[in-house]
Amino acid sequence: MGKFWSLLFLCVPVLGTAMYLAGMYTSSGPLAMWFPENINPMAEEIDLLHDIILALSGVVFVATGLAIFLFMWCYECGCNKQLAKFVHGNHRVELWWTIIPTIVLVALAVYQFKVYADVRINRPMMAGADGVKGTADDVPEPASFEVMGRQFEWRIRYAGEDRLLDTPDDILGDVNELHCPTGTVMVGSLKSADVLHSFFIPALRLKNDMIPGTRQIVWFQADKIGSYEIVCAELCGWGHYKMKGRFVAEPPDQFQAYLQRLREKQFLREYVPAPPQPATDQVALDNQPTN
Ligand SMILES: [Cu+2]
């Protein structure tokens, strides 16, 4: 076999680097592996954090792959007749390869906490009883839409004029289609009707598990008009692949017009009376044989 195995192992860092570069320079198609363009200004730091972690792990991945190749190539037993020398570790090297990763990981942990707090903890607030935003009595912004994951679709609902969910004026949305106005901070509520799902809109960098029996609150701002992908990022059953939806970011007036269309559709769905049915005894009379 000669150098076969060392060359095979060389393929790992080479192919890994090639895939990374292909993903970086391809914006569409099967080779476009990285994130689409970010349209959410509240999640810009997620991209930076992703790039830092990817660069660090990429360097370690390539260096480890090359080191494995080099050692296999140089010390392959078939053509290396020199007797092996046994060593019992090197405390100085071990110390450094423990200290350096520890410093890097602690620095990442400290930096990511701010990003985590922005997207998970610091929920948008609105003015409280005094009507002034930024004072001590501010209250959390209520969710203005709800997405319910169920096998295998997304059910959408919007708050009505009272801006609250779970009230009689809620507006039923189209299945698998979430609309939102651009340039507006949106707070949403995520629920699951059955099993674990994960609601993911890559263009917003918004990804959150939906856990049965709980309500998850998420927030974002879409700044670019367009239609983007919604996917389920949690294997949730045989039809998981069908959980594809559309996220539409549109100007506020178009969004209001869309809500109005939904309201009208809902009104028709609820109040169009069923065609009159003959009473049961009348049917019986009608069916009686006539002489
Ligand atoms: Cu799912």
Boltz pocket constraint, residues with backbone or C-beta under 6 A from the ligand:
constraints:
  - pocket:
      binder: B
      contacts: [[A, 149], [A, 150], [A, 196], [A, 197], [A, 198], [A, 232], [A, 233], [A, 234], [A, 235], [A, 236], [A, 240], [A, 243]]
      max_distance: 6.0
